[in-house]
Amino acid sequence: MTCCNQQSSQPKTTTNCAESSCYKKTWRDFRGTRIERGCGCPQVKPGIKLECCHTNECNN
């Protein structure tokens, strides 16, 4: 599976993953809205929005 792995609003980059899902985490801090993308579907702390999906590059 191919997942996007760029941070926040950086240009799109992808990585090949062994997992069958991709994730996109969104949260706010003193720098504004932060976005992290990657492979799998991790546990997150309260206050962090997590979206998991199961198709190539679905987490852009």
C-alpha distance matrix in Angstrom:
0.0 3.8 6.6 10.2 12.5 15.9 18.9 21.1 22.1 21.1 19.7 16.0 13.9 10.1 8.5 5.8 5.3 6.7 7.1 6.3 7.5 8.5 12.2 15.1 18.4 21.6 25.1 28.5 30.5 33.5 31.4 30.3 26.9 24.1 20.4 17.6 13.9 11.2 8.8 10.1 13.2 16.3 19.9 21.9 25.6 27.8 27.9 24.3 22.4 18.9 16.4 13.3 11.1 8.5 7.4 5.7 8.3 10.2 11.8 13.8
3.8 0.0 3.8 6.9 9.5 12.6 15.9 18.1 18.8 17.6 15.9 12.3 10.1 6.5 5.6 4.6 5.9 8.9 9.4 9.1 8.9 8.1 11.3 13.5 16.9 19.8 23.3 26.4 28.3 31.1 28.7 27.6 24.5 21.6 17.9 15.4 11.6 9.4 8.3 10.8 13.8 16.6 20.2 21.6 25.1 27.3 26.9 23.2 21.3 18.2 15.8 13.3 11.4 9.8 8.0 4.9 5.7 8.7 9.8 11.0
6.6 3.8 0.0 3.8 6.3 9.6 12.5 14.6 15.6 14.8 13.8 10.2 8.5 5.4 5.5 6.5 6.8 10.2 9.6 9.6 7.9 5.6 8.1 9.8 13.2 16.1 19.5 22.6 24.6 27.3 25.0 23.9 20.7 17.9 14.1 11.6 7.8 6.1 6.1 9.0 11.5 13.9 17.5 18.4 21.8 23.9 23.4 19.6 17.8 14.8 12.8 10.8 9.6 9.4 8.4 6.0 4.7 7.0 6.7 8.1
10.2 6.9 3.8 0.0 3.8 6.1 9.2 11.2 11.9 11.0 10.1 6.8 5.6 4.2 6.3 8.9 9.9 13.5 12.9 13.2 11.0 7.7 8.6 8.8 12.0 14.2 17.5 20.2 22.1 24.5 22.0 20.9 17.9 15.1 11.5 9.4 6.1 6.0 8.1 11.3 13.1 15.0 18.2 18.4 21.4 23.3 22.3 18.5 16.9 14.6 12.9 12.0 11.4 12.1 11.0 8.5 5.4 7.7 6.1 5.8
12.5 9.5 6.3 3.8 0.0 3.8 6.6 9.6 11.1 9.7 9.9 7.5 5.7 5.4 6.5 9.8 10.4 14.0 13.6 14.8 12.5 9.1 9.1 8.9 11.0 13.2 16.0 18.5 19.8 22.2 19.7 19.2 16.5 13.2 10.0 7.2 4.6 4.7 7.8 11.3 13.0 13.9 17.1 16.9 19.7 22.0 21.0 17.3 16.4 14.4 13.7 13.2 13.6 14.7 14.2 11.9 9.2 11.0 8.5 8.3
15.9 12.6 9.6 6.1 3.8 0.0 3.8 6.7 7.7 6.0 6.8 5.7 5.4 7.3 9.5 13.1 14.2 17.7 17.4 18.4 15.9 12.3 11.5 10.0 11.5 12.7 15.1 16.9 18.0 19.9 17.0 16.6 14.3 11.2 8.5 6.9 6.1 7.9 11.4 14.7 15.9 16.4 19.1 18.2 20.5 22.5 21.0 17.4 16.8 15.5 15.1 15.5 16.1 17.6 16.9 14.6 11.2 12.8 10.0 8.4
18.9 15.9 12.5 9.2 6.6 3.8 0.0 3.8 6.3 5.8 8.5 8.6 9.1 11.1 12.9 16.4 16.8 20.1 19.3 20.5 17.6 13.8 12.0 9.7 9.9 10.3 12.0 13.5 14.3 16.1 13.3 13.0 11.0 7.7 5.8 5.0 6.5 9.2 13.0 15.8 16.2 16.0 18.1 16.5 18.3 20.1 18.3 15.0 14.9 14.4 14.8 15.9 17.3 19.5 19.2 17.4 14.1 14.9 11.5 10.1
21.1 18.1 14.6 11.2 9.6 6.7 3.8 0.0 3.8 5.8 9.0 9.7 11.5 13.7 16.0 19.3 19.7 23.0 21.8 22.4 19.2 15.4 13.0 9.8 9.6 8.6 10.2 11.1 12.4 14.1 11.1 10.1 7.8 5.5 4.2 6.2 8.3 11.8 15.5 17.8 17.6 17.5 19.1 17.0 18.3 19.4 17.0 14.0 13.6 13.9 14.4 16.3 17.8 20.4 20.2 18.8 15.2 15.3 11.8 10.0
22.1 18.8 15.6 11.9 11.1 7.7 6.3 3.8 0.0 3.8 6.6 8.3 11.0 13.9 16.8 20.3 21.3 24.8 23.9 24.2 21.1 17.3 15.5 12.4 12.8 11.7 13.4 13.8 15.1 16.2 12.8 11.7 9.8 8.7 7.7 9.6 10.8 14.2 17.8 20.4 20.5 20.8 22.6 20.6 22.0 22.8 20.2 17.3 16.5 16.8 16.7 18.5 19.4 21.8 20.9 19.2 15.4 15.8 12.8 10.0
21.1 17.6 14.8 11.0 9.7 6.0 5.8 5.8 3.8 0.0 3.8 6.4 8.5 11.9 14.8 18.5 20.0 23.6 23.2 24.0 21.2 17.5 16.3 13.8 14.6 14.2 16.0 16.6 17.4 18.3 14.8 14.4 13.0 11.1 9.8 10.4 11.1 13.7 17.3 20.4 21.1 21.4 23.6 22.0 23.6 25.0 22.7 19.7 19.1 18.9 18.6 19.8 20.4 22.3 21.1 18.8 15.1 16.4 13.7 10.8
19.7 15.9 13.8 10.1 9.9 6.8 8.5 9.0 6.6 3.8 0.0 3.8 6.5 10.1 13.5 17.0 19.1 22.9 22.9 23.4 21.0 17.5 17.0 15.1 16.7 16.8 19.0 20.0 21.1 22.1 18.5 18.0 16.3 14.4 12.6 12.7 12.2 14.3 17.5 20.8 22.0 22.9 25.5 24.3 26.3 27.8 25.6 22.3 21.3 20.6 19.7 20.4 20.3 21.6 19.8 17.1 13.5 15.4 13.5 10.2
16.0 12.3 10.2 6.8 7.5 5.7 8.6 9.7 8.3 6.4 3.8 0.0 3.8 6.8 10.5 13.8 15.9 19.6 19.6 19.8 17.6 14.3 14.4 13.0 15.4 16.2 19.0 20.6 22.1 23.7 20.4 19.6 17.2 15.1 12.4 11.8 10.2 11.8 14.6 17.9 19.3 20.7 23.6 22.9 25.3 26.9 25.1 21.6 20.1 18.8 17.4 17.6 17.1 18.1 16.2 13.3 9.8 12.0 10.5 7.5
13.9 10.1 8.5 5.6 5.7 5.4 9.1 11.5 11.0 8.5 6.5 3.8 0.0 3.8 7.1 10.6 13.0 16.8 17.3 18.0 16.3 13.3 13.9 13.4 15.9 17.4 20.2 22.1 23.3 25.1 22.0 21.5 19.2 16.4 13.6 11.9 9.8 10.2 12.5 16.2 18.2 19.6 22.7 22.5 25.2 27.2 25.9 22.2 21.1 19.3 18.0 17.5 17.0 17.5 15.7 12.5 9.6 12.5 11.2 9.2
10.1 6.5 5.4 4.2 5.4 7.3 11.1 13.7 13.9 11.9 10.1 6.8 3.8 0.0 3.8 7.0 9.4 13.2 13.8 14.6 13.3 10.8 12.3 12.9 15.7 18.0 21.1 23.5 25.0 27.1 24.3 23.7 21.0 18.1 14.8 12.5 9.5 8.5 9.9 13.5 16.1 17.8 21.3 21.6 24.7 26.9 26.0 22.2 20.9 18.5 16.9 15.7 14.8 14.6 12.9 9.6 7.5 10.8 10.1 9.3
8.5 5.6 5.5 6.3 6.5 9.5 12.9 16.0 16.8 14.8 13.5 10.5 7.1 3.8 0.0 3.8 6.3 10.0 11.2 12.7 12.1 10.3 12.4 13.8 16.5 19.3 22.3 25.0 26.2 28.6 26.1 25.7 23.0 19.7 16.4 13.5 10.3 8.0 8.2 11.8 14.9 16.5 20.2 21.1 24.4 27.0 26.6 22.8 21.7 19.0 17.6 15.7 15.0 14.3 13.2 10.1 9.2 12.3 11.7 12.0
5.8 4.6 6.5 8.9 9.8 13.1 16.4 19.3 20.3 18.5 17.0 13.8 10.6 7.0 3.8 0.0 3.8 7.0 9.0 10.5 11.0 10.4 13.3 15.6 18.5 21.6 24.7 27.7 29.1 31.7 29.4 28.9 26.0 22.7 19.3 16.2 12.8 9.8 8.4 11.3 14.8 16.8 20.6 22.2 25.7 28.3 28.3 24.6 23.3 20.2 18.5 16.0 14.8 13.2 12.2 9.4 10.0 12.9 13.2 14.2
5.3 5.9 6.8 9.9 10.4 14.2 16.8 19.7 21.3 20.0 19.1 15.9 13.0 9.4 6.3 3.8 0.0 3.8 5.3 7.5 8.3 8.5 11.5 14.4 17.0 20.5 23.5 26.8 28.3 31.1 29.2 28.6 25.6 22.3 18.9 15.5 12.2 8.6 5.9 8.0 11.8 13.8 17.6 19.6 23.2 25.9 26.3 22.7 21.5 18.1 16.7 13.8 13.0 11.5 11.5 9.9 10.8 12.9 12.9 14.8
6.7 8.9 10.2 13.5 14.0 17.7 20.1 23.0 24.8 23.6 22.9 19.6 16.8 13.2 10.0 7.0 3.8 0.0 3.8 6.6 8.9 10.3 13.4 16.8 19.1 22.8 25.7 29.1 30.6 33.7 32.0 31.4 28.4 25.1 21.7 18.3 15.1 11.4 8.0 8.5 12.2 14.1 17.7 20.3 24.0 26.8 27.7 24.2 23.2 19.6 18.3 15.0 14.2 12.2 12.9 12.1 13.8 15.3 15.6 18.0
7.1 9.4 9.6 12.9 13.6 17.4 19.3 21.8 23.9 23.2 22.9 19.6 17.3 13.8 11.2 9.0 5.3 3.8 0.0 3.8 5.6 7.8 10.7 14.3 16.6 20.3 23.3 26.9 28.7 31.9 30.5 29.6 26.4 23.3 19.9 16.7 13.6 10.1 6.3 5.4 8.8 11.2 14.7 17.4 21.1 23.7 24.7 21.3 20.1 16.4 15.0 11.6 11.1 9.4 11.1 11.3 12.9 13.5 13.6 16.6
6.3 9.1 9.6 13.2 14.8 18.4 20.5 22.4 24.2 24.0 23.4 19.8 18.0 14.6 12.7 10.5 7.5 6.6 3.8 0.0 3.8 7.2 10.5 14.2 16.9 20.5 23.7 27.4 29.6 33.0 31.6 30.2 26.8 24.0 20.5 17.7 14.3 11.5 8.1 6.8 9.1 12.4 15.7 18.3 22.1 24.2 25.0 21.7 19.8 16.0 13.9 10.2 8.7 6.2 8.2 9.3 11.6 11.6 12.6 15.8
7.5 8.9 7.9 11.0 12.5 15.9 17.6 19.2 21.1 21.2 21.0 17.6 16.3 13.3 12.1 11.0 8.3 8.9 5.6 3.8 0.0 3.8 6.9 10.5 13.3 16.8 20.1 23.8 26.1 29.5 28.2 26.7 23.1 20.5 17.0 14.5 11.2 9.0 6.2 4.8 6.4 10.1 13.3 15.4 19.2 21.1 21.5 18.2 16.2 12.4 10.2 6.6 5.5 4.5 7.1 8.5 9.7 8.9 9.3 12.8
8.5 8.1 5.6 7.7 9.1 12.3 13.8 15.4 17.3 17.5 17.5 14.3 13.3 10.8 10.3 10.4 8.5 10.3 7.8 7.2 3.8 0.0 3.8 7.1 10.3 13.6 17.1 20.6 22.9 26.2 24.6 23.2 19.7 17.0 13.4 10.9 7.5 5.8 4.5 5.0 6.3 9.4 12.8 14.0 17.7 19.5 19.5 15.9 13.9 10.4 8.3 5.6 5.4 6.3 7.8 8.1 7.7 7.1 6.1 9.5
12.2 11.3 8.1 8.6 9.1 11.5 12.0 13.0 15.5 16.3 17.0 14.4 13.9 12.3 12.4 13.3 11.5 13.4 10.7 10.5 6.9 3.8 0.0 3.8 6.5 10.0 13.3 17.0 19.4 22.7 21.4 19.8 16.3 13.8 10.3 8.1 5.6 5.5 6.1 6.1 5.4 7.6 10.5 10.9 14.4 16.1 15.8 12.1 10.3 6.9 5.6 4.4 6.5 9.0 10.7 11.2 9.8 8.4 5.9 9.1
15.1 13.5 9.8 8.8 8.9 10.0 9.7 9.8 12.4 13.8 15.1 13.0 13.4 12.9 13.8 15.6 14.4 16.8 14.3 14.2 10.5 7.1 3.8 0.0 3.8 6.6 10.2 13.7 16.3 19.5 18.1 16.2 12.7 10.3 6.8 5.7 4.5 6.8 9.0 9.7 8.6 9.7 11.7 10.9 13.7 15.0 13.8 10.1 8.1 5.9 5.2 6.6 8.7 11.8 13.0 13.1 10.7 9.2 5.6 7.7
18.4 16.9 13.2 12.0 11.0 11.5 9.9 9.6 12.8 14.6 16.7 15.4 15.9 15.7 16.5 18.5 17.0 19.1 16.6 16.9 13.3 10.3 6.5 3.8 0.0 3.8 6.8 10.5 13.0 16.5 15.5 13.8 10.4 8.1 5.6 5.1 6.4 8.9 11.2 11.5 9.6 9.2 10.2 8.3 10.5 11.6 10.3 6.6 5.6 4.7 6.5 8.8 11.8 15.1 16.6 16.9 14.5 13.0 9.4 10.9
21.6 19.8 16.1 14.2 13.2 12.7 10.3 8.6 11.7 14.2 16.8 16.2 17.4 18.0 19.3 21.6 20.5 22.8 20.3 20.5 16.8 13.6 10.0 6.6 3.8 0.0 3.8 7.2 10.2 13.6 12.8 10.5 7.0 5.7 4.6 6.7 9.0 12.1 14.9 15.3 13.2 12.7 13.0 10.2 11.2 11.5 9.0 5.9 5.1 6.6 8.6 11.7 14.5 18.0 19.3 19.5 16.7 15.0 11.4 12.0
25.1 23.3 19.5 17.5 16.0 15.1 12.0 10.2 13.4 16.0 19.0 19.0 20.2 21.1 22.3 24.7 23.5 25.7 23.3 23.7 20.1 17.1 13.3 10.2 6.8 3.8 0.0 3.8 6.8 10.5 10.4 8.4 5.7 5.3 6.7 8.9 12.0 15.0 17.8 18.0 15.8 14.5 13.9 10.5 10.2 10.0 7.0 5.0 6.4 9.1 11.8 15.0 18.1 21.6 23.0 23.2 20.4 18.8 15.2 15.6
28.5 26.4 22.6 20.2 18.5 16.9 13.5 11.1 13.8 16.6 20.0 20.6 22.1 23.5 25.0 27.7 26.8 29.1 26.9 27.4 23.8 20.6 17.0 13.7 10.5 7.2 3.8 0.0 3.8 7.1 7.5 5.4 4.3 5.8 8.8 11.6 15.0 18.2 21.2 21.7 19.6 18.1 17.3 13.7 12.7 12.1 8.7 8.2 9.8 12.8 15.4 18.7 21.7 25.2 26.4 26.4 23.3 21.9 18.3 18.1
30.5 28.3 24.6 22.1 19.8 18.0 14.3 12.4 15.1 17.4 21.1 22.1 23.3 25.0 26.2 29.1 28.3 30.6 28.7 29.6 26.1 22.9 19.4 16.3 13.0 10.2 6.8 3.8 0.0 3.8 5.4 5.3 6.5 7.2 10.8 13.0 16.7 19.7 22.8 23.5 21.7 19.7 18.9 15.3 13.7 13.6 10.8 10.6 13.0 15.7 18.6 21.6 24.6 28.0 29.2 28.9 25.8 24.7 21.0 20.7
33.5 31.1 27.3 24.5 22.2 19.9 16.1 14.1 16.2 18.3 22.1 23.7 25.1 27.1 28.6 31.7 31.1 33.7 31.9 33.0 29.5 26.2 22.7 19.5 16.5 13.6 10.5 7.1 3.8 0.0 3.8 5.5 8.5 9.7 13.5 15.8 19.6 22.6 25.9 26.9 25.3 23.3 22.5 18.9 17.3 17.1 14.3 14.4 16.7 19.5 22.1 25.1 28.0 31.3 32.3 31.7 28.5 27.7 23.9 23.2
31.4 28.7 25.0 22.0 19.7 17.0 13.3 11.1 12.8 14.8 18.5 20.4 22.0 24.3 26.1 29.4 29.2 32.0 30.5 31.6 28.2 24.6 21.4 18.1 15.5 12.8 10.4 7.5 5.4 3.8 0.0 3.8 6.9 7.7 11.4 14.0 17.6 20.8 24.3 25.8 24.6 23.0 22.8 19.5 18.5 18.8 15.8 15.1 16.8 19.1 21.3 24.1 26.7 29.8 30.4 29.5 26.0 25.5 21.9 20.6
30.3 27.6 23.9 20.9 19.2 16.6 13.0 10.1 11.7 14.4 18.0 19.6 21.5 23.7 25.7 28.9 28.6 31.4 29.6 30.2 26.7 23.2 19.8 16.2 13.8 10.5 8.4 5.4 5.3 5.5 3.8 0.0 3.8 6.3 9.9 13.2 16.6 20.1 23.5 24.8 23.3 22.1 21.9 18.5 17.7 17.4 14.1 13.3 14.3 17.0 18.9 22.1 24.5 27.9 28.4 27.8 24.4 23.4 19.9 18.7
26.9 24.5 20.7 17.9 16.5 14.3 11.0 7.8 9.8 13.0 16.3 17.2 19.2 21.0 23.0 26.0 25.6 28.4 26.4 26.8 23.1 19.7 16.3 12.7 10.4 7.0 5.7 4.3 6.5 8.5 6.9 3.8 0.0 3.8 6.8 10.3 13.5 17.1 20.4 21.6 20.0 19.1 19.2 16.0 15.8 15.5 12.2 10.7 11.1 13.5 15.2 18.4 20.8 24.2 24.8 24.4 21.0 19.8 16.3 15.3
24.1 21.6 17.9 15.1 13.2 11.2 7.7 5.5 8.7 11.1 14.4 15.1 16.4 18.1 19.7 22.7 22.3 25.1 23.3 24.0 20.5 17.0 13.8 10.3 8.1 5.7 5.3 5.8 7.2 9.7 7.7 6.3 3.8 0.0 3.8 6.8 10.3 13.7 17.2 18.6 17.3 16.4 16.9 13.9 14.3 14.9 12.2 9.9 10.5 12.1 13.8 16.5 18.9 22.1 22.8 22.1 18.8 18.1 14.3 13.6
20.4 17.9 14.1 11.5 10.0 8.5 5.8 4.2 7.7 9.8 12.6 12.4 13.6 14.8 16.4 19.3 18.9 21.7 19.9 20.5 17.0 13.4 10.3 6.8 5.6 4.6 6.7 8.8 10.8 13.5 11.4 9.9 6.8 3.8 0.0 3.8 6.7 10.4 13.8 15.3 14.4 14.1 15.3 12.9 14.3 15.3 13.1 9.9 9.5 9.9 11.0 13.3 15.4 18.5 19.0 18.3 15.1 14.4 10.6 10.1
17.6 15.4 11.6 9.4 7.2 6.9 5.0 6.2 9.6 10.4 12.7 11.8 11.9 12.5 13.5 16.2 15.5 18.3 16.7 17.7 14.5 10.9 8.1 5.7 5.1 6.7 8.9 11.6 13.0 15.8 14.0 13.2 10.3 6.8 3.8 0.0 3.8 6.9 10.5 12.2 11.9 11.5 13.3 11.7 13.7 15.6 14.2 10.6 10.5 9.7 10.6 11.9 14.1 16.7 17.4 16.5 13.6 13.4 9.6 9.9
13.9 11.6 7.8 6.1 4.6 6.1 6.5 8.3 10.8 11.1 12.2 10.2 9.8 9.5 10.3 12.8 12.2 15.1 13.6 14.3 11.2 7.5 5.6 4.5 6.4 9.0 12.0 15.0 16.7 19.6 17.6 16.6 13.5 10.3 6.7 3.8 0.0 3.8 7.3 9.6 10.0 10.7 13.4 12.8 15.6 17.6 16.6 12.8 11.8 9.8 9.6 9.8 11.3 13.4 13.8 12.8 10.1 10.2 6.7 7.6
11.2 9.4 6.1 6.0 4.7 7.9 9.2 11.8 14.2 13.7 14.3 11.8 10.2 8.5 8.0 9.8 8.6 11.4 10.1 11.5 9.0 5.8 5.5 6.8 8.9 12.1 15.0 18.2 19.7 22.6 20.8 20.1 17.1 13.7 10.4 6.9 3.8 0.0 3.8 6.8 8.5 9.4 12.8 13.2 16.5 19.0 18.7 14.9 14.1 11.4 10.9 9.8 10.8 12.1 12.7 11.5 9.8 10.5 8.0 9.7
8.8 8.3 6.1 8.1 7.8 11.4 13.0 15.5 17.8 17.3 17.5 14.6 12.5 9.9 8.2 8.4 5.9 8.0 6.3 8.1 6.2 4.5 6.1 9.0 11.2 14.9 17.8 21.2 22.8 25.9 24.3 23.5 20.4 17.2 13.8 10.5 7.3 3.8 0.0 3.8 6.8 8.6 12.3 13.9 17.5 20.1 20.4 16.7 15.7 12.4 11.6 9.3 9.9 10.1 11.3 10.6 10.2 10.9 9.4 11.9
10.1 10.8 9.0 11.3 11.3 14.7 15.8 17.8 20.4 20.4 20.8 17.9 16.2 13.5 11.8 11.3 8.0 8.5 5.4 6.8 4.8 5.0 6.1 9.7 11.5 15.3 18.0 21.7 23.5 26.9 25.8 24.8 21.6 18.6 15.3 12.2 9.6 6.8 3.8 0.0 3.8 6.2 9.9 12.2 16.0 18.5 19.3 15.9 14.9 11.3 10.6 7.7 8.9 9.2 11.6 12.1 12.3 12.0 10.8 14.0
13.2 13.8 11.5 13.1 13.0 15.9 16.2 17.6 20.5 21.1 22.0 19.3 18.2 16.1 14.9 14.8 11.8 12.2 8.8 9.1 6.4 6.3 5.4 8.6 9.6 13.2 15.8 19.6 21.7 25.3 24.6 23.3 20.0 17.3 14.4 11.9 10.0 8.5 6.8 3.8 0.0 3.8 6.9 9.2 12.9 15.1 16.1 13.0 11.9 8.2 8.1 5.8 8.3 9.9 12.9 14.1 13.9 12.7 11.0 14.5
16.3 16.6 13.9 15.0 13.9 16.4 16.0 17.5 20.8 21.4 22.9 20.7 19.6 17.8 16.5 16.8 13.8 14.1 11.2 12.4 10.1 9.4 7.6 9.7 9.2 12.7 14.5 18.1 19.7 23.3 23.0 22.1 19.1 16.4 14.1 11.5 10.7 9.4 8.6 6.2 3.8 0.0 3.8 6.3 10.0 12.7 14.2 11.3 11.4 8.4 9.9 8.8 11.9 13.7 16.6 17.4 16.9 15.8 13.5 16.6
19.9 20.2 17.5 18.2 17.1 19.1 18.1 19.1 22.6 23.6 25.5 23.6 22.7 21.3 20.2 20.6 17.6 17.7 14.7 15.7 13.3 12.8 10.5 11.7 10.2 13.0 13.9 17.3 18.9 22.5 22.8 21.9 19.2 16.9 15.3 13.3 13.4 12.8 12.3 9.9 6.9 3.8 0.0 3.8 7.0 9.7 12.0 9.8 10.6 8.5 11.0 10.8 14.3 16.5 19.6 20.8 20.1 18.6 16.2 19.2
21.9 21.6 18.4 18.4 16.9 18.2 16.5 17.0 20.6 22.0 24.3 22.9 22.5 21.6 21.1 22.2 19.6 20.3 17.4 18.3 15.4 14.0 10.9 10.9 8.3 10.2 10.5 13.7 15.3 18.9 19.5 18.5 16.0 13.9 12.9 11.7 12.8 13.2 13.9 12.2 9.2 6.3 3.8 0.0 3.8 6.6 8.4 6.3 8.0 7.2 10.6 11.7 15.4 18.2 21.0 22.0 20.7 19.0 16.1 18.6
25.6 25.1 21.8 21.4 19.7 20.5 18.3 18.3 22.0 23.6 26.3 25.3 25.2 24.7 24.4 25.7 23.2 24.0 21.1 22.1 19.2 17.7 14.4 13.7 10.5 11.2 10.2 12.7 13.7 17.3 18.5 17.7 15.8 14.3 14.3 13.7 15.6 16.5 17.5 16.0 12.9 10.0 7.0 3.8 0.0 3.8 6.3 6.0 8.9 9.7 13.4 15.1 18.8 21.8 24.6 25.5 24.0 22.3 19.2 21.3
27.8 27.3 23.9 23.3 22.0 22.5 20.1 19.4 22.8 25.0 27.8 26.9 27.2 26.9 27.0 28.3 25.9 26.8 23.7 24.2 21.1 19.5 16.1 15.0 11.6 11.5 10.0 12.1 13.6 17.1 18.8 17.4 15.5 14.9 15.3 15.6 17.6 19.0 20.1 18.5 15.1 12.7 9.7 6.6 3.8 0.0 3.8 5.6 8.2 10.1 13.7 16.0 19.8 23.0 25.8 27.1 25.4 23.3 20.3 22.3
27.9 26.9 23.4 22.3 21.0 21.0 18.3 17.0 20.2 22.7 25.6 25.1 25.9 26.0 26.6 28.3 26.3 27.7 24.7 25.0 21.5 19.5 15.8 13.8 10.3 9.0 7.0 8.7 10.8 14.3 15.8 14.1 12.2 12.2 13.1 14.2 16.6 18.7 20.4 19.3 16.1 14.2 12.0 8.4 6.3 3.8 0.0 3.8 6.5 9.5 13.0 16.0 19.6 23.1 25.5 26.5 24.5 22.3 19.1 20.6
24.3 23.2 19.6 18.5 17.3 17.4 15.0 14.0 17.3 19.7 22.3 21.6 22.2 22.2 22.8 24.6 22.7 24.2 21.3 21.7 18.2 15.9 12.1 10.1 6.6 5.9 5.0 8.2 10.6 14.4 15.1 13.3 10.7 9.9 9.9 10.6 12.8 14.9 16.7 15.9 13.0 11.3 9.8 6.3 6.0 5.6 3.8 0.0 3.8 6.3 9.9 12.8 16.4 19.9 22.1 22.9 20.8 18.8 15.5 17.1
22.4 21.3 17.8 16.9 16.4 16.8 14.9 13.6 16.5 19.1 21.3 20.1 21.1 20.9 21.7 23.3 21.5 23.2 20.1 19.8 16.2 13.9 10.3 8.1 5.6 5.1 6.4 9.8 13.0 16.7 16.8 14.3 11.1 10.5 9.5 10.5 11.8 14.1 15.7 14.9 11.9 11.4 10.6 8.0 8.9 8.2 6.5 3.8 0.0 3.8 6.8 10.2 13.5 17.2 19.3 20.4 18.4 15.9 12.9 14.7
18.9 18.2 14.8 14.6 14.4 15.5 14.4 13.9 16.8 18.9 20.6 18.8 19.3 18.5 19.0 20.2 18.1 19.6 16.4 16.0 12.4 10.4 6.9 5.9 4.7 6.6 9.1 12.8 15.7 19.5 19.1 17.0 13.5 12.1 9.9 9.7 9.8 11.4 12.4 11.3 8.2 8.4 8.5 7.2 9.7 10.1 9.5 6.3 3.8 0.0 3.8 6.6 10.1 13.7 16.0 17.3 15.7 13.2 10.5 13.0
16.4 15.8 12.8 12.9 13.7 15.1 14.8 14.4 16.7 18.6 19.7 17.4 18.0 16.9 17.6 18.5 16.7 18.3 15.0 13.9 10.2 8.3 5.6 5.2 6.5 8.6 11.8 15.4 18.6 22.1 21.3 18.9 15.2 13.8 11.0 10.6 9.6 10.9 11.6 10.6 8.1 9.9 11.0 10.6 13.4 13.7 13.0 9.9 6.8 3.8 0.0 3.8 6.7 10.5 12.6 14.2 12.8 9.9 7.8 10.7
13.3 13.3 10.8 12.0 13.2 15.5 15.9 16.3 18.5 19.8 20.4 17.6 17.5 15.7 15.7 16.0 13.8 15.0 11.6 10.2 6.6 5.6 4.4 6.6 8.8 11.7 15.0 18.7 21.6 25.1 24.1 22.1 18.4 16.5 13.3 11.9 9.8 9.8 9.3 7.7 5.8 8.8 10.8 11.7 15.1 16.0 16.0 12.8 10.2 6.6 3.8 0.0 3.8 7.1 9.8 11.7 11.2 8.6 7.5 11.1
11.1 11.4 9.6 11.4 13.6 16.1 17.3 17.8 19.4 20.4 20.3 17.1 17.0 14.8 15.0 14.8 13.0 14.2 11.1 8.7 5.5 5.4 6.5 8.7 11.8 14.5 18.1 21.7 24.6 28.0 26.7 24.5 20.8 18.9 15.4 14.1 11.3 10.8 9.9 8.9 8.3 11.9 14.3 15.4 18.8 19.8 19.6 16.4 13.5 10.1 6.7 3.8 0.0 3.8 6.2 8.7 9.0 6.2 6.8 10.5
8.5 9.8 9.4 12.1 14.7 17.6 19.5 20.4 21.8 22.3 21.6 18.1 17.5 14.6 14.3 13.2 11.5 12.2 9.4 6.2 4.5 6.3 9.0 11.8 15.1 18.0 21.6 25.2 28.0 31.3 29.8 27.9 24.2 22.1 18.5 16.7 13.4 12.1 10.1 9.2 9.9 13.7 16.5 18.2 21.8 23.0 23.1 19.9 17.2 13.7 10.5 7.1 3.8 0.0 3.8 7.0 8.8 7.0 9.0 12.3
7.4 8.0 8.4 11.0 14.2 16.9 19.2 20.2 20.9 21.1 19.8 16.2 15.7 12.9 13.2 12.2 11.5 12.9 11.1 8.2 7.1 7.8 10.7 13.0 16.6 19.3 23.0 26.4 29.2 32.3 30.4 28.4 24.8 22.8 19.0 17.4 13.8 12.7 11.3 11.6 12.9 16.6 19.6 21.0 24.6 25.8 25.5 22.1 19.3 16.0 12.6 9.8 6.2 3.8 0.0 3.8 6.4 5.4 8.6 11.1
5.7 4.9 6.0 8.5 11.9 14.6 17.4 18.8 19.2 18.8 17.1 13.3 12.5 9.6 10.1 9.4 9.9 12.1 11.3 9.3 8.5 8.1 11.2 13.1 16.9 19.5 23.2 26.4 28.9 31.7 29.5 27.8 24.4 22.1 18.3 16.5 12.8 11.5 10.6 12.1 14.1 17.4 20.8 22.0 25.5 27.1 26.5 22.9 20.4 17.3 14.2 11.7 8.7 7.0 3.8 0.0 3.8 5.4 8.2 9.7
8.3 5.7 4.7 5.4 9.2 11.2 14.1 15.2 15.4 15.1 13.5 9.8 9.6 7.5 9.2 10.0 10.8 13.8 12.9 11.6 9.7 7.7 9.8 10.7 14.5 16.7 20.4 23.3 25.8 28.5 26.0 24.4 21.0 18.8 15.1 13.6 10.1 9.8 10.2 12.3 13.9 16.9 20.1 20.7 24.0 25.4 24.5 20.8 18.4 15.7 12.8 11.2 9.0 8.8 6.4 3.8 0.0 3.8 5.5 6.1
10.2 8.7 7.0 7.7 11.0 12.8 14.9 15.3 15.8 16.4 15.4 12.0 12.5 10.8 12.3 12.9 12.9 15.3 13.5 11.6 8.9 7.1 8.4 9.2 13.0 15.0 18.8 21.9 24.7 27.7 25.5 23.4 19.8 18.1 14.4 13.4 10.2 10.5 10.9 12.0 12.7 15.8 18.6 19.0 22.3 23.3 22.3 18.8 15.9 13.2 9.9 8.6 6.2 7.0 5.4 5.4 3.8 0.0 3.8 5.8
11.8 9.8 6.7 6.1 8.5 10.0 11.5 11.8 12.8 13.7 13.5 10.5 11.2 10.1 11.7 13.2 12.9 15.6 13.6 12.6 9.3 6.1 5.9 5.6 9.4 11.4 15.2 18.3 21.0 23.9 21.9 19.9 16.3 14.3 10.6 9.6 6.7 8.0 9.4 10.8 11.0 13.5 16.2 16.1 19.2 20.3 19.1 15.5 12.9 10.5 7.8 7.5 6.8 9.0 8.6 8.2 5.5 3.8 0.0 3.8
13.8 11.0 8.1 5.8 8.3 8.4 10.1 10.0 10.0 10.8 10.2 7.5 9.2 9.3 12.0 14.2 14.8 18.0 16.6 15.8 12.8 9.5 9.1 7.7 10.9 12.0 15.6 18.1 20.7 23.2 20.6 18.7 15.3 13.6 10.1 9.9 7.6 9.7 11.9 14.0 14.5 16.6 19.2 18.6 21.3 22.3 20.6 17.1 14.7 13.0 10.7 11.1 10.5 12.3 11.1 9.7 6.1 5.8 3.8 0.0
